[in-house]
Amino acid sequence: MSYVIGVDVGGTFTDGVLHDHDGAVVAGKTPSTPPDYSRGVLDVLAVLAEQVGETVEDMLAKTQHIAHGTTSTLNALVTGNVPPVGFLTTVGHRDSIYIMNVEGRYVGRSPEQLQDVLRQDKRHALLPKRHALEVVERVDRDGKVIVRLDEDQARTAIRRLVDDGVSAIAVSLLWSFRYPAHERRLRELIREIAPDLFVALSSEVSPRIREFSRNATTIMSAQIGPGLRDYLGALEAALRERKLAGPLLVMQSNGGAVTAAEAPATAITTVGSVLTGGVIGSVALGRQLGHRNVIATDVGGTTFLVGLVVDGEPVRSTTTVINHHPINVPALQVHAIGSGGGAIAWLDAGGNLQVGPRSAGAVPGPACYGQGGTEPTIADANLVLGILPERGLLGGKKRLDVELAREAIRRNIAEPLAMSVEDAAAAIYTVQNAQTGDLLRKTVVEAGHDPRDFVLYAVGGAGPAHCAGYAAEVGVRNVVVPLGQVASAFSAFGLASSNVVLSTELSDPAAVPLDPARAERNLLRLETQALAALERQGLKFADVVIEREVDMRFTAQLAEIATPVPNGAVTERVLADVVSRFERRYAELYGEGTGFRDAGIQAITYRVRATGVFPFSPTLPEIKAADSADASSALVSSRSVRLGTGGYEPTAVYDYRKLQAGFSFEGPAIVEVPTTTVVVPRGAAATVDHLGNLNLIVE
């Protein structure tokens, strides 16, 4: 017997899923343990071991690998809890990170913030100016050395940073992706002076054109690299002490894993790791269910996440924004707002009800947890409305106090708005569904898709309680709630289902028509790098899949679109087809007729993804089929529940452990799972499929 384990560390809960080669699946959930999240990882592994009837040591000795999604890097950047780092760049270009390419005033801001011009500022620099130093060197846009690196001057700058106590140094020189030798030499000089200092080079972290985003990406990678190295080192040591046989893998933003030993070198690639598990899990489940177009939604304790699967493949992006800085990270396109189950309900200065983005987190948690929280959350509202059972979560291990929930809502929302506690709780529930529906609309419609062509998957601890509401907001009729063993640990299932994916990229701007030899040379170089990186993982793969693409744009525009390039020889005909594919996708995104070929088309950045496919790919097992559609044997009780603007009404409560394939029932109903509850509103119909998922038809 051998196992594959996925561990998803969220801001509130840590989830684990274990698969064995016989197809069995078990899942567990424990509270996250900030600031030392590794304790939560070990806690959930103990829960999994208990379920398979083994000691942690015996279980880990049979484990092929653990795939781990961590919030530590993203949390560190968002909160600014990072150590001091130094920055070395080409003389005359230090201030580019403070000028921020003019983007610093608007990137990452909401429409409301953009309209408030007087409050805009650029006081969110990544590091103080005394830690940003210049070195004498210069390379032109073709990679030709104009001024050789002044090593004596560079040593002086390095010693100045080291003496000032920096924990890492980021090196980003002008046009270094064309000629990386100067950056590599600077790393050698740093190691001569401070052998243990963490170093990030832009030519390795982000070999892409555009100075500001490349600088910001490299600096942020340096900020989180030492912490990630220490966290993963300590966690892996603890796992080895407990007899872990296989490697510890870390999820990346691109939807694939990398070994823990390799992750810190390009730490910035892990910032979205905890966000992608639900999307990868949706791809895997979609294969089993025959769904090729999926809206993947994940409502955890802190955030509401949305990703798309189109024609069986996750939608990807080449950049993201963190703290108002553009970051060059190939990633699955996941949109997020602070609207999870622990999101706090509050009143703004105008007396308007708002939900999120602040969260009660794991500590102190929602008021109903009885851990000192006093602000009302979505979980508190759901408890008052009867959606959550008073006996609590985690199979009764986490009891909920409805009186504490009522008091928090009364004091903070109901009394200021002169309404009853019940009406206030219903308002919180309605606002939650409306704002999550808004994010769905933005994610799907603005990407050029019709939501009615998609199936919506709802996962996470709070997703099943709200999915019918936010699906109705965008006109999606078919909703799948993965239940069975994975229930609210679906993101951990996605992590366990992931393969190793490594991306390499290189900017080489050129106008169409492209030189086939030059394009092929770039792609072969990147493919060689990607395959070498896979080899360094030291893992055995059943297959290796290579995917190639190039970012293209119309001349003088900034909107670049990643366009697939088929494998094989690159010819003029192949490149002409790539250009045509770019134009079609541009029209899909921005409207028919918006492109203008006569303005010229440019290829900017080439990219290769190498996927190492594991021999064992976890799937969800089938459940027992029912003799009839009558679900009355799973009906355990009835309680008064209020959904939306209507009043409380008697609502059937079903135990998911008693559901069988083929059962069907109509709303209003609640399905109770130890880690979540599913709301089936009046007018909706529910059916249990062969994998134990609950399929809702929402009117």
C-alpha positions as CSV (number, residue, x, y, z in Angstrom):
1,M,0.0,0.0,0.0
2,S,1.3,3.5,-0.9
3,Y,-0.2,6.9,-0.4
4,V,-0.3,10.4,-2.0
5,I,-1.2,13.3,0.3
6,G,-2.3,16.8,-0.4
7,V,-2.2,19.5,2.4
8,D,-3.8,22.9,1.9
9,V,-2.9,25.5,4.5
10,G,-5.5,28.3,4.6
11,G,-5.8,31.3,6.8
12,T,-8.4,29.6,9.0
13,F,-8.2,25.8,8.4
14,T,-5.6,23.3,7.3
15,D,-7.1,20.6,5.1
16,G,-5.6,17.2,4.2
17,V,-6.5,14.5,1.7
18,L,-5.0,11.1,1.4
19,H,-5.3,8.7,-1.6
20,D,-4.1,5.1,-1.8
21,H,-3.4,3.0,-4.9
22,D,-6.6,1.1,-4.4
23,G,-8.7,4.2,-4.9
24,A,-9.6,4.9,-1.3
25,V,-9.8,8.5,-0.2
26,V,-9.8,10.0,3.3
27,A,-9.8,13.7,4.3
28,G,-9.2,15.7,7.5
29,K,-9.5,19.3,8.6
30,T,-7.8,21.1,11.6
31,P,-7.5,24.7,12.6
32,S,-4.5,26.5,11.1
33,T,-1.8,27.5,13.5
34,P,-0.3,31.0,12.7
35,P,2.4,32.1,12.9
36,D,3.9,28.5,12.7
37,Y,1.7,26.9,10.1
38,S,3.8,23.7,10.1
39,R,2.1,22.7,13.4
40,G,-1.2,22.7,11.5
41,V,0.3,20.5,8.8
42,L,1.5,17.9,11.4
43,D,-1.9,18.1,13.1
44,V,-3.9,17.3,9.9
45,L,-1.4,14.4,9.1
46,A,-2.2,13.0,12.5
47,V,-6.0,13.1,11.6
48,L,-5.3,11.3,8.3
49,A,-3.2,8.7,10.0
50,E,-6.0,8.0,12.5
51,Q,-8.5,7.5,9.7
52,V,-6.3,4.9,7.9
53,G,-5.6,3.2,11.2
54,E,-1.9,3.7,11.3
55,T,0.7,5.8,13.2
56,V,1.9,8.9,11.5
57,E,5.3,7.3,11.1
58,D,3.9,4.2,9.4
59,M,1.7,6.3,7.1
60,L,4.5,8.6,6.0
61,A,6.8,5.7,5.4
62,K,4.4,4.6,2.7
63,T,3.8,8.0,1.2
64,Q,5.1,8.6,-2.3
65,H,4.9,12.4,-1.9
66,I,3.2,15.2,-0.1
67,A,1.9,18.1,-2.2
68,H,1.7,21.2,0.0
69,G,0.0,24.5,-0.7
70,T,1.2,27.3,1.6
71,T,-0.1,30.8,2.4
72,S,3.1,31.8,4.1
73,T,4.7,33.6,1.1
74,L,1.6,35.5,0.0
75,N,0.7,36.4,3.6
76,A,4.2,37.8,4.2
77,L,4.0,40.0,1.1
78,V,0.4,41.2,1.7
79,T,1.1,42.1,5.3
80,G,4.6,43.5,4.7
81,N,6.0,41.0,7.2
82,V,9.2,40.5,5.3
83,P,12.9,41.0,6.4
84,P,15.0,43.8,5.0
85,V,16.5,43.1,1.6
86,G,19.0,44.9,-0.6
87,F,18.7,45.8,-4.3
88,L,21.4,46.1,-6.9
89,T,20.7,47.6,-10.3
90,T,22.4,49.4,-13.2
91,V,23.8,52.9,-12.4
92,G,21.2,55.5,-13.2
93,H,18.2,53.2,-12.8
94,R,17.7,52.8,-9.1
95,D,14.7,55.2,-8.9
96,S,12.7,53.0,-11.4
97,I,11.3,51.1,-8.4
98,Y,10.1,54.4,-6.8
99,I,8.8,56.0,-10.0
100,M,6.9,52.8,-10.5
101,N,6.4,53.3,-14.2
102,V,3.5,55.6,-13.3
103,E,1.6,52.4,-12.5
104,G,2.1,52.8,-8.7
105,R,-0.9,55.1,-8.4
106,Y,-3.5,52.8,-10.0
107,V,-2.3,49.1,-10.3
108,G,-4.3,46.9,-8.0
109,R,-6.8,49.5,-6.9
110,S,-10.5,49.2,-7.0
111,P,-12.7,51.4,-9.2
112,E,-13.7,53.4,-6.1
113,Q,-10.1,54.0,-5.2
114,L,-9.2,55.1,-8.7
115,Q,-11.9,57.8,-8.6
116,D,-10.6,59.2,-5.3
117,V,-7.6,60.9,-6.9
118,L,-6.7,63.0,-3.8
119,R,-6.0,59.9,-1.7
120,Q,-3.8,58.1,-4.3
121,D,-0.1,57.9,-3.4
122,K,3.0,55.9,-4.1
123,R,4.1,55.4,-0.5
124,H,4.2,51.6,-0.9
125,A,7.8,51.3,-2.0
126,L,9.2,47.8,-1.6
127,L,12.3,48.9,0.3
128,P,14.0,52.0,1.7
129,K,16.3,54.0,-0.6
130,R,19.3,53.3,1.5
131,H,18.9,49.6,0.5
132,A,18.7,50.3,-3.2
133,L,22.2,50.7,-4.6
134,E,23.6,51.0,-8.1
135,V,26.5,49.2,-9.8
136,V,28.5,50.5,-12.7
137,E,27.7,48.4,-15.8
138,R,25.7,48.7,-19.0
139,V,24.3,46.3,-21.6
140,D,22.3,47.4,-24.6
141,R,19.0,46.0,-25.8
142,D,20.7,43.4,-28.0
143,G,22.8,42.0,-25.1
144,K,26.0,43.8,-26.1
145,V,28.2,44.9,-23.3
146,I,28.7,48.7,-23.4
147,V,30.3,49.1,-20.0
148,R,31.8,46.1,-18.2
149,L,30.9,45.5,-14.6
150,D,33.1,47.5,-12.2
151,E,33.8,44.7,-9.6
152,D,35.6,46.9,-7.1
153,Q,32.7,49.4,-7.0
154,A,30.2,46.4,-6.8
155,R,32.0,45.0,-3.8
156,T,31.7,48.3,-2.0
157,A,28.0,48.4,-2.6
158,I,27.6,44.8,-1.5
159,R,29.5,45.4,1.8
160,R,27.4,48.4,2.5
161,L,24.2,46.3,2.2
162,V,25.6,43.5,4.3
163,D,26.8,45.9,7.0
164,D,23.3,47.3,7.1
165,G,21.9,43.9,8.0
166,V,19.9,42.8,4.9
167,S,18.7,39.2,4.9
168,A,18.9,38.9,1.1
169,I,19.9,40.8,-2.0
170,A,17.9,41.1,-5.3
171,V,19.9,41.8,-8.4
172,S,18.2,43.2,-11.5
173,L,20.3,44.8,-14.2
174,L,19.1,46.5,-17.3
175,W,18.6,44.0,-20.2
176,S,20.0,41.2,-18.1
177,F,17.7,38.7,-19.8
178,R,19.7,39.3,-22.9
179,Y,23.1,39.1,-21.2
180,P,22.9,37.5,-17.7
181,A,26.7,37.2,-17.1
182,H,26.9,40.5,-15.0
183,E,24.2,39.3,-12.7
184,R,25.8,35.9,-12.2
185,R,29.1,37.6,-11.4
186,L,27.4,39.8,-8.8
187,R,26.1,36.7,-7.1
188,E,29.6,35.3,-7.0
189,L,30.8,38.5,-5.4
190,I,28.0,38.5,-2.9
191,R,28.9,34.9,-1.9
192,E,32.6,35.9,-1.5
193,I,31.5,38.5,1.1
194,A,28.5,36.8,2.7
195,P,28.4,33.1,1.7
196,D,25.0,32.4,3.4
197,L,23.1,35.4,2.1
198,F,20.1,34.7,-0.1
199,V,20.4,36.0,-3.6
200,A,17.7,36.4,-6.3
201,L,18.7,37.2,-9.9
202,S,16.2,38.8,-12.3
203,S,17.6,36.8,-15.2
204,E,16.6,33.6,-13.4
205,V,13.5,34.7,-11.5
206,S,11.9,36.9,-14.3
207,P,13.8,37.0,-17.6
208,R,11.2,39.2,-19.1
209,I,11.1,42.7,-20.6
210,R,9.8,45.7,-18.7
211,E,12.2,47.0,-16.0
212,F,9.7,47.9,-13.2
213,S,7.8,44.7,-13.1
214,R,11.1,42.6,-13.4
215,N,12.6,44.6,-10.6
216,A,9.5,44.2,-8.4
217,T,9.3,40.5,-9.1
218,T,12.9,39.9,-8.2
219,I,12.8,42.1,-5.0
220,M,9.6,40.3,-3.8
221,S,11.2,36.9,-4.4
222,A,14.2,38.0,-2.4
223,Q,11.9,39.2,0.4
224,I,10.2,35.8,0.8
225,G,13.0,33.4,-0.2
226,P,14.8,33.2,3.1
227,G,11.5,32.7,5.1
228,L,10.3,30.0,2.6
229,R,13.6,28.3,2.8
230,D,13.5,28.2,6.6
231,Y,9.8,27.2,6.7
232,L,10.2,24.4,4.2
233,G,13.5,23.2,5.7
234,A,12.0,22.9,9.2
235,L,8.8,21.3,7.9
236,E,10.7,18.7,5.8
237,A,13.0,18.0,8.7
238,A,10.0,17.3,10.9
239,L,8.5,15.1,8.3
240,R,11.8,13.1,7.8
241,E,11.9,12.6,11.6
242,R,8.4,11.0,11.2
243,K,9.8,8.7,8.5
244,L,8.4,10.5,5.3
245,A,9.7,8.3,2.4
246,G,8.9,10.5,-0.6
247,P,9.6,14.1,-1.4
248,L,7.8,17.2,0.0
249,L,6.4,19.1,-3.0
250,V,5.3,22.7,-2.9
251,M,2.4,24.0,-5.1
252,Q,3.2,26.9,-7.5
253,S,1.0,29.5,-9.0
254,N,1.2,27.8,-12.3
255,G,-0.8,24.8,-11.0
256,G,2.1,22.4,-10.7
257,A,4.4,21.4,-7.9
258,V,8.1,21.7,-7.4
259,T,10.3,20.0,-4.8
260,A,10.8,21.9,-1.5
261,A,14.5,22.1,-2.1
262,E,14.0,23.9,-5.4
263,A,11.2,26.2,-4.4
264,P,13.0,29.0,-2.5
265,A,15.3,29.8,-5.5
266,T,12.2,31.2,-7.3
267,A,10.1,31.8,-4.2
268,I,7.8,34.2,-6.0
269,T,6.3,31.3,-8.0
270,T,4.7,30.0,-4.8
271,V,2.7,33.1,-3.9
272,G,-0.5,31.8,-5.4
273,S,0.0,28.1,-4.4
274,V,-2.8,27.9,-2.0
275,L,-5.2,29.5,-4.5
276,T,-4.7,27.0,-7.3
277,G,-5.6,23.7,-5.6
278,G,-9.4,24.1,-6.2
279,V,-8.8,24.8,-9.9
280,I,-6.6,21.8,-10.4
281,G,-9.0,19.7,-8.4
282,S,-11.8,20.9,-10.7
283,V,-9.8,19.9,-13.8
284,A,-9.4,16.4,-12.4
285,L,-13.0,16.1,-11.3
286,G,-14.2,17.5,-14.7
287,R,-12.4,14.7,-16.5
288,Q,-14.3,12.2,-14.4
289,L,-17.7,13.9,-14.9
290,G,-17.2,14.9,-18.5
291,H,-17.3,18.6,-17.8
292,R,-14.9,20.6,-20.0
293,N,-16.1,24.1,-19.1
294,V,-16.1,24.7,-15.3
295,I,-16.3,27.7,-13.0
296,A,-14.3,26.7,-10.0
297,T,-15.4,28.5,-6.8
298,D,-13.8,28.0,-3.4
299,V,-15.1,29.8,-0.3
300,G,-12.8,29.2,2.5
301,G,-12.5,30.9,5.9
302,T,-10.9,34.0,4.6
303,T,-11.3,34.4,0.8
304,F,-13.7,33.7,-2.1
305,L,-11.7,32.3,-5.1
306,V,-12.8,31.9,-8.7
307,G,-11.0,30.2,-11.5
308,L,-12.0,29.0,-15.0
309,V,-11.5,25.7,-16.8
310,V,-12.2,26.1,-20.5
311,D,-12.2,23.2,-22.9
312,G,-10.6,21.0,-20.2
313,E,-7.7,23.3,-19.4
314,P,-7.3,25.9,-16.7
315,V,-7.2,29.5,-17.8
316,R,-3.7,31.0,-17.2
317,S,-2.2,34.4,-16.9
318,T,1.3,35.7,-17.2
319,T,1.2,38.5,-14.5
320,T,-0.4,39.3,-11.2
321,V,-0.6,42.2,-8.9
322,I,0.6,42.2,-5.2
323,N,0.6,45.4,-3.1
324,H,0.2,47.6,-6.2
325,H,3.2,46.1,-8.0
326,P,3.0,44.1,-11.2
327,I,4.6,40.7,-10.7
328,N,5.8,38.5,-13.5
329,V,4.6,35.0,-12.5
330,P,3.1,32.5,-14.9
331,A,0.0,31.4,-13.0
332,L,-3.5,30.0,-13.1
333,Q,-5.8,32.9,-13.4
334,V,-7.6,32.9,-10.0
335,H,-9.6,36.0,-8.9
336,A,-10.1,36.5,-5.1
337,I,-11.9,38.8,-2.7
338,G,-12.0,38.8,1.0
339,S,-15.4,37.1,1.3
340,G,-14.9,33.8,3.0
341,G,-16.8,32.3,5.9
342,G,-14.9,34.3,8.4
343,A,-15.3,37.6,6.5
344,I,-16.4,40.3,8.9
345,A,-19.7,42.2,8.4
346,W,-19.5,46.0,9.1
347,L,-21.0,49.3,8.4
348,D,-19.2,52.0,6.4
349,A,-19.3,55.7,7.2
350,G,-22.6,56.1,5.3
351,G,-24.2,53.3,7.3
352,N,-24.1,50.8,4.4
353,L,-23.6,47.1,5.1
354,Q,-20.3,45.7,3.9
355,V,-18.9,42.2,4.1
356,G,-15.1,41.7,4.1
357,P,-12.4,41.9,3.1
358,R,-11.2,41.7,6.8
359,S,-11.5,38.3,8.2
360,A,-11.7,36.9,11.7
361,G,-9.2,34.2,10.6
362,A,-8.4,31.2,12.8
363,V,-7.7,33.4,15.8
364,P,-9.9,34.7,17.2
365,G,-12.3,33.3,14.6
366,P,-16.0,34.1,14.3
367,A,-17.9,35.2,17.4
368,C,-19.7,31.8,17.5
369,Y,-16.4,30.0,18.0
370,G,-16.3,31.3,21.5
371,Q,-12.6,32.2,21.2
372,G,-12.9,35.9,22.0
373,G,-14.1,37.2,18.6
374,T,-16.7,40.0,18.9
375,E,-17.3,41.1,15.3
376,P,-20.0,39.4,13.2
377,T,-19.0,37.2,10.3
378,I,-20.7,35.2,7.5
379,A,-20.4,32.1,9.7
380,D,-22.3,33.9,12.5
381,A,-25.0,35.0,10.1
382,N,-25.4,31.4,8.7
383,L,-25.7,30.1,12.3
384,V,-28.4,32.5,13.2
385,L,-30.3,31.7,9.9
386,G,-30.2,28.0,10.7
387,I,-27.9,27.1,7.8
388,L,-25.2,25.9,10.2
389,P,-26.1,23.4,13.0
390,E,-25.6,24.6,16.6
391,R,-23.8,21.4,17.4
392,G,-21.0,22.8,15.2
393,L,-18.4,21.7,12.7
394,L,-15.8,19.0,12.5
395,G,-18.3,16.3,13.5
396,G,-19.2,18.2,16.7
397,K,-15.6,18.8,17.7
398,K,-16.0,22.6,17.0
399,R,-19.2,23.6,18.8
400,L,-20.9,26.9,17.8
401,D,-22.5,29.3,20.2
402,V,-25.6,30.9,18.6
403,E,-26.0,33.4,21.4
404,L,-22.5,34.8,20.8
405,A,-23.3,35.1,17.1
406,R,-26.6,36.9,17.8
407,E,-24.9,39.3,20.2
408,A,-22.2,40.2,17.7
409,I,-24.8,40.8,14.9
410,R,-27.1,42.7,17.3
411,R,-24.4,45.1,18.6
412,N,-22.6,45.8,15.3
413,I,-25.3,45.6,12.6
414,A,-28.9,45.2,13.8
415,E,-29.1,48.0,16.4
416,P,-27.3,50.6,14.3
417,L,-29.6,49.8,11.3
418,A,-32.7,49.6,13.5
419,M,-33.5,46.0,12.4
420,S,-33.9,42.6,14.0
421,V,-31.0,40.3,14.4
422,E,-32.7,37.9,12.0
423,D,-33.1,40.5,9.3
424,A,-29.5,41.6,9.8
425,A,-28.3,38.0,9.4
426,A,-30.4,37.7,6.3
427,A,-28.9,40.9,4.9
428,I,-25.4,39.6,5.5
429,Y,-26.2,36.4,3.7
430,T,-27.7,38.4,0.7
431,V,-24.7,40.8,0.5
432,Q,-22.3,37.8,0.5
433,N,-24.1,36.2,-2.4
434,A,-24.4,39.4,-4.4
435,Q,-20.7,40.4,-4.1
436,T,-19.5,36.9,-4.9
437,G,-21.9,36.9,-7.9
438,D,-20.3,40.1,-9.0
439,L,-16.8,38.5,-9.0
440,L,-18.2,35.6,-11.0
441,R,-19.6,37.9,-13.6
442,K,-16.3,39.8,-13.8
443,T,-14.3,36.6,-14.1
444,V,-16.4,34.8,-16.7
445,V,-18.0,37.6,-18.8
446,E,-15.0,39.8,-19.0
447,A,-13.0,36.9,-20.3
448,G,-15.4,36.6,-23.3
449,H,-17.5,33.7,-22.0
450,D,-21.2,33.1,-21.4
451,P,-21.7,31.7,-17.9
452,R,-24.6,29.6,-19.1
453,D,-22.1,27.5,-21.0
454,F,-20.4,26.4,-17.8
455,V,-21.0,24.1,-14.9
456,L,-20.2,25.7,-11.5
457,Y,-18.2,23.7,-8.9
458,A,-18.6,24.8,-5.3
459,V,-15.9,23.8,-2.8
460,G,-14.5,25.1,0.5
461,G,-16.0,25.2,4.0
462,A,-18.5,28.0,3.1
463,G,-19.0,27.4,-0.7
464,P,-21.8,24.9,-0.5
465,A,-23.8,27.1,1.8
466,H,-23.8,30.0,-0.8
467,C,-23.3,28.4,-4.2
468,A,-27.0,28.3,-5.2
469,G,-27.2,32.0,-4.5
470,Y,-24.2,33.2,-6.4
471,A,-24.8,30.8,-9.3
472,A,-28.3,32.3,-9.7
473,E,-26.7,35.8,-9.7
474,V,-24.9,35.0,-13.1
475,G,-27.5,32.6,-14.6
476,V,-25.6,29.3,-14.1
477,R,-28.2,26.5,-13.7
478,N,-25.9,23.5,-13.1
479,V,-24.0,23.4,-9.8
480,V,-21.8,20.5,-8.6
481,V,-20.9,20.3,-4.9
482,P,-18.1,17.7,-4.4
483,L,-19.1,15.7,-1.2
484,G,-18.0,12.2,-0.5
485,Q,-14.7,12.1,1.3
486,V,-13.2,15.3,0.0
487,A,-16.1,17.6,1.0
488,S,-14.6,20.9,2.1
489,A,-11.0,19.6,1.6
490,F,-11.4,19.8,-2.2
491,S,-8.4,22.1,-2.6
492,A,-6.2,19.5,-0.9
493,F,-7.6,16.9,-3.3
494,G,-6.4,19.2,-6.1
495,L,-3.0,19.4,-4.6
496,A,-2.7,15.6,-4.4
497,S,-3.9,15.5,-8.0
498,S,-1.2,17.9,-9.3
499,N,1.9,17.0,-11.3
500,V,5.2,18.8,-11.4
501,V,5.0,21.8,-13.7
502,L,8.0,24.0,-14.4
503,S,7.9,27.2,-16.6
504,T,10.7,28.9,-18.4
505,E,10.4,32.2,-20.3
506,L,12.5,34.7,-22.2
507,S,11.7,38.0,-23.8
508,D,12.9,38.6,-27.3
509,P,10.8,41.3,-28.9
510,A,10.4,41.2,-32.6
511,A,7.8,42.3,-35.2
512,V,5.8,40.0,-37.4
513,P,6.7,38.4,-39.8
514,L,9.0,36.5,-37.4
515,D,12.2,34.8,-38.3
516,P,11.4,31.0,-37.9
517,A,15.0,30.2,-37.0
518,R,15.1,32.8,-34.3
519,A,11.8,31.7,-32.8
520,E,12.8,28.0,-32.9
521,R,16.1,28.8,-31.2
522,N,14.3,30.6,-28.4
523,L,11.8,27.8,-27.9
524,L,14.5,25.1,-28.0
525,R,16.6,27.0,-25.5
526,L,13.6,27.2,-23.1
527,E,12.7,23.6,-23.6
528,T,16.2,22.5,-22.7
529,Q,16.1,24.6,-19.6
530,A,12.7,23.2,-18.6
531,L,13.7,19.6,-19.1
532,A,16.9,20.1,-17.1
533,A,14.9,21.6,-14.3
534,L,12.6,18.6,-14.3
535,E,15.6,16.3,-14.1
536,R,16.8,18.2,-11.0
537,Q,13.6,17.3,-9.2
538,G,15.0,13.7,-8.9
539,L,11.5,12.2,-9.4
540,K,10.2,9.5,-11.6
541,F,7.5,10.5,-14.2
542,A,5.2,8.4,-16.3
543,D,5.3,11.0,-19.0
544,V,6.7,14.5,-19.8
545,V,4.5,17.0,-21.6
546,I,5.9,20.1,-23.3
547,E,3.7,23.1,-24.0
548,R,4.9,26.3,-25.9
549,E,3.5,29.8,-26.2
550,V,4.4,33.3,-27.1
551,D,3.0,36.6,-25.7
552,M,1.9,38.7,-28.6
553,R,0.4,42.2,-29.0
554,F,-0.5,44.8,-31.5
555,T,2.3,47.4,-31.9
556,A,2.2,50.2,-29.3
557,Q,-0.4,48.4,-27.2
558,L,0.2,46.9,-23.7
559,A,-2.4,44.1,-23.9
560,E,-0.3,41.0,-24.5
561,I,-2.0,37.6,-25.1
562,A,-0.3,34.3,-24.5
563,T,-0.7,32.4,-27.8
564,P,0.0,28.6,-28.2
565,V,2.8,27.5,-30.4
566,P,2.5,23.8,-31.6
567,N,5.4,21.4,-30.8
568,G,7.7,20.5,-33.6
569,A,9.6,22.5,-36.2
570,V,8.9,26.2,-36.4
571,T,8.2,27.3,-40.0
572,E,6.7,30.3,-41.7
573,R,3.4,28.5,-42.0
574,V,3.4,27.6,-38.3
575,L,4.1,31.2,-37.3
576,A,1.4,32.5,-39.6
577,D,-1.1,30.2,-37.9
578,V,0.1,31.5,-34.5
579,V,-0.5,35.1,-35.6
580,S,-4.0,34.2,-36.8
581,R,-4.7,32.5,-33.5
582,F,-3.6,35.6,-31.6
583,E,-6.0,37.8,-33.7
584,R,-8.9,35.5,-33.1
585,R,-8.3,35.5,-29.3
586,Y,-7.9,39.3,-29.3
587,A,-11.3,39.6,-30.9
588,E,-12.9,37.2,-28.4
589,L,-11.5,39.3,-25.5
590,Y,-12.0,42.8,-26.8
591,G,-14.6,42.6,-29.4
592,E,-14.9,41.7,-33.1
593,G,-13.1,44.3,-35.3
594,T,-11.0,45.8,-32.4
595,G,-7.8,44.4,-33.8
596,F,-5.8,46.3,-36.5
597,R,-3.2,44.1,-38.3
598,D,-1.9,47.1,-40.3
599,A,-0.6,48.6,-37.1
600,G,1.8,45.7,-36.8
601,I,2.0,42.7,-34.5
602,Q,4.8,41.9,-32.2
603,A,6.0,38.8,-30.4
604,I,7.4,39.7,-27.0
605,T,8.0,36.8,-24.6
606,Y,8.5,33.1,-25.4
607,R,7.4,30.5,-22.8
608,V,7.7,26.8,-22.3
609,R,5.9,24.6,-19.7
610,A,7.3,21.2,-18.9
611,T,4.9,18.9,-17.0
612,G,6.2,15.8,-15.3
613,V,3.2,13.5,-15.0
614,F,3.2,11.2,-12.0
615,P,2.4,7.5,-12.5
616,F,-0.5,7.7,-10.1
617,S,-3.3,10.2,-10.5
618,P,-5.8,10.3,-7.7
619,T,-9.5,10.1,-8.6
620,L,-12.7,10.1,-6.6
621,P,-14.1,6.7,-5.9
622,E,-17.6,5.7,-6.8
623,I,-20.2,5.2,-4.0
624,K,-23.0,2.7,-3.5
625,A,-25.9,3.1,-5.9
626,A,-29.4,3.4,-4.5
627,D,-32.3,1.1,-5.5
628,S,-34.5,4.2,-6.1
629,A,-34.4,7.9,-6.2
630,D,-36.2,8.2,-2.8
631,A,-33.8,9.9,-0.4
632,S,-35.9,9.6,2.7
633,S,-33.5,7.1,4.3
634,A,-30.9,10.0,4.5
635,L,-33.4,12.4,6.0
636,V,-32.4,12.8,9.7
637,S,-34.3,15.9,10.9
638,S,-36.0,19.2,10.1
639,R,-35.2,22.7,11.4
640,S,-36.2,26.2,10.8
641,V,-34.0,27.9,8.2
642,R,-34.2,31.3,6.6
643,L,-32.7,32.0,3.2
644,G,-32.7,35.5,1.7
645,T,-35.5,37.9,2.2
646,G,-38.2,35.3,3.1
647,G,-39.0,34.1,6.6
648,Y,-37.9,31.0,8.4
649,E,-39.5,27.8,7.1
650,P,-39.3,24.1,8.0
651,T,-36.3,22.7,6.1
652,A,-35.4,19.0,5.6
653,V,-31.9,18.1,6.9
654,Y,-30.1,15.2,5.2
655,D,-27.0,13.4,6.4
656,Y,-24.5,13.2,3.5
657,R,-23.0,9.9,4.9
658,K,-26.4,8.2,4.1
659,L,-26.7,9.6,0.6
660,Q,-26.4,7.0,-2.2
661,A,-25.9,7.5,-5.9
662,G,-29.2,8.2,-7.6
663,F,-30.9,9.8,-4.6
664,S,-32.8,13.0,-5.5
665,F,-34.8,15.6,-3.5
666,E,-36.0,19.2,-3.8
667,G,-35.5,22.3,-1.8
668,P,-35.7,23.8,0.7
669,A,-33.2,21.4,2.2
670,I,-29.9,21.3,4.0
671,V,-27.2,18.6,3.6
672,E,-25.0,18.3,6.6
673,V,-21.3,17.3,6.2
674,P,-18.9,17.4,9.2
675,T,-17.0,20.2,7.6
676,T,-19.7,22.1,5.7
677,T,-23.4,22.4,4.9
678,V,-25.1,22.5,1.5
679,V,-28.1,24.8,1.0
680,V,-30.7,23.6,-1.5
681,P,-33.1,26.5,-1.8
682,R,-36.8,26.4,-2.6
683,G,-37.2,25.7,-6.4
684,A,-33.9,23.9,-6.7
685,A,-33.5,20.1,-7.3
686,A,-30.7,18.0,-6.0
687,T,-29.3,14.6,-7.3
688,V,-26.5,12.5,-6.0
689,D,-24.1,11.3,-8.8
690,H,-22.0,8.1,-8.9
691,L,-19.1,9.8,-7.1
692,G,-21.2,11.1,-4.3
693,N,-21.3,14.7,-5.5
694,L,-24.5,16.7,-5.1
695,N,-25.7,18.1,-8.4
696,L,-28.0,21.1,-8.1
697,I,-30.4,22.5,-10.8
698,V,-30.9,26.1,-9.8
699,E,-33.8,28.1,-11.1
